[in-house]
Amino acid sequence: MAEEEVVATEEGPLPVLKWDQGLFKQLIRGFQFPVEWDARYPQQGQTAADSPPG
């Protein structure tokens, strides 16, 4: 698997992980996410906090 780029910012104590859609798809396949989870790559500017309930 490709190494993700870690970029430190002054926005918070944790580094920002720079993933692309290809790496996201590898994660879904590698961990065999169930289709019912409806895992989706976020749009530009979205975060995990923008996820739908559940």
Secondary structure, 3 states (H helix, E strand, C coil): CCCCEEECCCCCCCCEEECCHHHHHHHHHHCCCCHHHCCCCCCCCCCHHHCCCC
